[in-house]
Amino acid sequence: MNVRSAAARLSAPVMAAVEPQARPVADLAMRRARDIRRRRLIVIGLQLLVAVVWLGSWELTTRIGWVDKFFFAQPSEIALKLWIWLTQGTELGPLWDQVLTTMEETVGGFIVGSLLGVVFGVVLGRIRLLADVLSPYIKAANAIPRVVVGALFAISLGLDIKSKIATAAILVFFVVFFNAFQGVREVDRNLIANARILGAGNRQLTTEIIVPSALSWITASLHTSFGLALVGAVVGELFGATSGVGELIYSAKNNFDADGVFAGMALLAAIALVAEALITALENRLVRWRPQVNTEARI
């Protein structure tokens, strides 16, 4: 038994034995699983309906002239542009090379920013004096527009992948840092006190009590952070690059190619959705120990 489980035992109230319900548990489990499947199908159906209505109205209004497709493109033309990029390549080279370049910058910035955010968040969350001393500087740094920081990185680190990773990392850092910091501050003090009674040292407290307890806060920040890392990578490419989805969008903008701009945006959205699914799977694996909570609203 580790320190966390032993401390939790001391903190948990004594529960009276509950008589088994008359209704068989298996029937309740089957009904619940059936309800979950039905709700999932309803949600997927409504999501598809929203997409059809949105894209259909967009296509219709551009075809009848209510919306100028020169400025706002047209879904069918955007799909054609993506198909041309996929089969014939882009003006910058094969499409997969552009996606891979942006992904390298995004993932690099995401990893660096997340690691730094977790480390600094846990350290400052544990050391109150250090947090009080650095608080005004952190708030001032967070208030600086990220575009300015991206320009600074482009000057100091050059126009290669390092400046893009740095720009993405700085966007990720503050989101993860504030969540990790708050997660550490929200740890149950009774749990910490009980762990100390059991003889846990500072290292055990941090690794077995504080970090696992703050993990829900940290993983929640990762959903937003990857999107910000993608924004940082694209912003870095807009400052200067020879490849990448951001450079594709920038080139299309210079040529007044609205289809190309929206096609690049669609690629970024697809990357973000795939990353969201992977992060959700990682979150479910990392915080498998937490109790299940039933909620009516989910995003």
C-alpha positions in Angstrom: 0.0 0.0 0.0 1.5 3.4 -1.0 1.3 6.6 0.9 -1.6 8.0 -1.2 -3.9 5.0 -0.6 -3.0 4.9 3.1 -3.7 8.6 3.6 -6.9 8.3 1.7 -8.0 5.5 4.0 -7.5 7.8 7.0 -9.3 10.7 5.3 -12.3 8.6 4.1 -15.3 8.5 6.3 -16.6 5.2 7.6 -19.5 4.1 5.5 -22.3 1.9 6.7 -22.9 -1.3 4.8 -25.5 -0.9 2.1 -28.0 -3.6 1.5 -27.9 -5.0 -2.0 -30.6 -3.6 -4.2 -33.4 -5.9 -5.1 -33.1 -5.3 -8.8 -30.3 -7.4 -10.4 -27.1 -5.4 -11.0 -26.6 -7.0 -14.4 -29.9 -5.6 -15.6 -29.1 -2.1 -14.5 -25.7 -2.3 -16.1 -27.2 -3.4 -19.4 -29.8 -0.7 -19.3 -27.1 1.9 -18.6 -25.0 0.7 -21.4 -28.0 0.8 -23.8 -28.8 4.3 -22.7 -25.2 5.4 -23.3 -25.1 3.9 -26.8 -28.5 5.5 -27.6 -27.3 8.9 -26.4 -24.0 8.6 -28.4 -25.9 7.8 -31.6 -28.2 10.8 -31.0 -25.2 13.1 -30.4 -23.4 11.9 -33.6 -26.6 12.3 -35.6 -27.1 15.8 -34.4 -23.4 16.7 -35.1 -23.8 15.4 -38.6 -27.0 17.4 -39.0 -25.3 20.6 -37.9 -22.5 20.0 -40.4 -24.9 19.3 -43.2 -27.0 22.4 -42.5 -23.9 24.6 -42.1 -22.1 23.5 -45.2 -25.2 23.2 -47.2 -26.4 26.8 -46.4 -22.8 28.0 -47.1 -22.8 26.3 -50.5 -26.3 27.5 -51.4 -25.7 31.1 -50.5 -22.5 31.3 -52.5 -24.1 29.6 -55.5 -27.1 32.0 -55.7 -24.9 35.0 -55.0 -26.0 36.0 -51.6 -22.4 35.6 -50.4 -19.4 36.5 -52.5 -17.3 33.4 -52.9 -14.3 35.5 -53.9 -14.0 36.5 -50.2 -15.6 33.6 -48.4 -14.9 30.7 -50.7 -17.2 27.8 -51.4 -17.3 24.4 -49.7 -17.1 22.5 -53.0 -14.2 24.6 -54.2 -12.4 24.1 -50.8 -12.8 20.4 -51.1 -11.5 20.5 -54.7 -8.5 22.5 -53.5 -7.7 19.9 -50.8 -8.0 17.1 -53.4 -5.6 18.9 -55.7 -3.2 19.4 -52.9 -3.5 15.8 -51.9 -3.1 14.3 -55.4 -0.9 16.9 -57.2 0.9 18.6 -54.3 1.0 22.2 -53.4 3.1 25.1 -54.7 5.5 24.5 -51.7 5.8 20.7 -52.3 3.8 17.6 -51.3 1.0 18.3 -48.9 2.2 15.7 -46.4 5.5 17.5 -46.1 3.7 20.7 -45.1 1.5 18.9 -42.6 4.5 17.1 -41.1 6.5 20.4 -40.8 3.7 22.0 -38.9 3.1 18.9 -36.7 6.8 18.8 -35.8 6.7 22.4 -34.7 3.4 22.0 -32.9 4.3 18.8 -31.0 7.7 20.2 -30.1 6.2 23.3 -28.7 3.5 21.4 -26.9 5.9 19.0 -25.2 8.4 21.8 -24.2 5.6 24.2 -23.0 3.8 21.4 -21.1 6.9 20.1 -19.3 8.0 23.6 -18.3 4.4 24.5 -17.2 4.1 21.4 -15.0 7.5 21.8 -13.4 7.1 25.5 -12.6 3.5 25.1 -11.6 4.3 22.3 -9.1 7.3 24.1 -7.7 5.6 27.4 -7.2 2.5 25.7 -5.9 4.6 24.0 -3.3 6.8 27.0 -2.3 4.5 29.8 -1.4 7.3 32.3 -0.8 8.7 31.8 -4.2 5.3 32.1 -5.8 4.6 35.4 -4.0 8.0 36.8 -5.1 7.6 35.8 -8.8 3.8 36.5 -9.0 4.0 40.1 -10.5 6.7 39.0 -13.0 4.6 36.0 -14.2 1.5 38.2 -14.6 3.4 40.8 -16.5 4.9 38.1 -18.8 1.5 36.6 -19.4 0.1 40.0 -20.4 2.6 40.4 -23.2 0.9 39.7 -26.6 2.2 36.4 -28.0 2.6 37.9 -31.5 5.3 40.2 -30.1 7.0 37.3 -28.5 6.9 35.4 -31.8 8.5 38.3 -33.6 11.3 38.3 -30.9 11.9 34.6 -31.3 12.1 35.0 -35.1 14.8 37.7 -34.6 16.8 35.9 -32.0 16.4 32.2 -33.0 16.1 32.6 -36.8 13.4 31.4 -39.1 14.0 27.7 -38.7 12.1 25.2 -36.5 13.5 26.5 -33.3 11.6 29.8 -33.4 8.3 28.1 -34.2 8.8 25.6 -31.3 9.6 28.5 -29.0 6.5 30.5 -30.1 4.3 27.4 -29.6 5.9 26.6 -26.3 5.3 30.0 -24.8 1.6 29.8 -25.6 1.3 26.4 -24.0 3.4 27.3 -20.9 1.1 29.7 -19.2 -2.0 27.6 -19.7 -0.4 24.5 -18.2 1.4 26.5 -15.6 -1.7 28.2 -14.1 -3.6 24.9 -14.1 -0.8 23.0 -12.5 -0.3 25.8 -9.9 -4.0 25.8 -9.0 -4.1 22.1 -9.0 -1.3 21.9 -6.4 -3.0 24.6 -4.3 -6.3 22.6 -4.4 -4.9 19.4 -3.0 -6.8 18.2 0.1 -4.8 19.4 3.1 -6.1 16.6 5.3 -4.7 14.1 2.8 -1.3 15.8 3.1 -1.5 15.9 6.9 -2.3 12.2 7.0 0.6 11.4 4.7 3.0 13.3 7.0 1.6 11.4 9.9 2.5 8.2 8.1 6.1 9.4 7.6 6.0 10.7 4.1 8.8 13.1 3.1 8.6 16.0 0.7 9.6 13.8 -2.2 6.9 11.3 -1.5 4.3 14.0 -0.9 5.1 15.5 -4.3 5.2 12.3 -6.3 2.4 10.3 -4.6 0.0 12.9 -3.3 0.3 16.3 -4.9 1.1 15.5 -8.5 -1.6 12.7 -8.8 -4.1 15.0 -7.2 -3.3 17.8 -9.5 -3.3 15.6 -12.6 -6.9 16.3 -13.4 -6.1 20.0 -13.6 -3.0 19.4 -15.7 -4.7 17.1 -18.2 -7.6 19.4 -18.5 -5.2 22.2 -19.6 -3.7 19.9 -22.4 -6.9 20.0 -24.4 -6.6 23.8 -24.8 -2.8 23.8 -24.9 -2.5 21.7 -28.1 -4.7 24.1 -30.0 -2.6 27.0 -28.7 0.6 25.1 -29.8 -0.9 24.8 -33.3 -1.6 28.5 -33.3 1.9 29.3 -32.2 3.4 27.1 -34.9 1.3 28.8 -37.6 2.1 32.3 -36.3 5.8 31.4 -36.3 5.4 30.2 -40.0 3.7 33.5 -40.9 6.8 35.4 -39.7 8.9 33.5 -42.2 9.1 29.9 -43.4 9.7 27.8 -46.5 7.1 25.1 -45.7 4.2 24.3 -43.4 0.4 24.8 -43.4 0.8 28.3 -42.1 3.0 29.1 -45.1 0.4 27.6 -47.4 -2.2 29.9 -45.9 0.1 32.9 -46.2 0.9 32.1 -49.8 -2.8 31.7 -50.6 -3.6 35.0 -49.0 -1.0 36.7 -51.1 -2.6 35.3 -54.2 -6.2 36.3 -53.1 -7.0 32.6 -53.0 -9.8 32.3 -50.5 -10.2 28.6 -51.3 -6.6 28.0 -50.3 -6.9 29.9 -47.1 -10.0 27.9 -46.0 -8.4 24.7 -47.2 -5.5 25.4 -44.9 -7.9 26.2 -42.1 -9.6 22.9 -42.6 -6.3 21.0 -42.4 -5.5 22.8 -39.1 -9.0 21.9 -37.8 -8.5 18.2 -38.7 -5.1 18.1 -37.0 -6.7 19.7 -33.9 -9.5 17.1 -33.8 -7.1 14.2 -34.1 -5.0 15.6 -31.4 -8.0 16.1 -29.2 -9.0 12.4 -29.5 -5.4 11.3 -28.6 -5.2 13.7 -25.6 -8.6 12.4 -24.4 -7.4 8.8 -24.6 -4.2 9.8 -22.7 -6.3 11.6 -20.1 -8.5 8.6 -19.5 -5.4 6.4 -19.0 -3.6 8.8 -16.7 -6.6 9.6 -14.4 -8.1 6.1 -14.4 -8.1 6.2 -10.6 -10.5 9.1 -10.2 -14.1 8.3 -9.4 -16.7 8.5 -12.2 -18.8 11.6 -12.1 -22.2 11.9 -13.8 -22.8 15.3 -15.4 -25.6 16.6 -17.6 -23.4 18.9 -19.7 -20.2 17.9 -21.5 -18.1 19.7 -24.1 
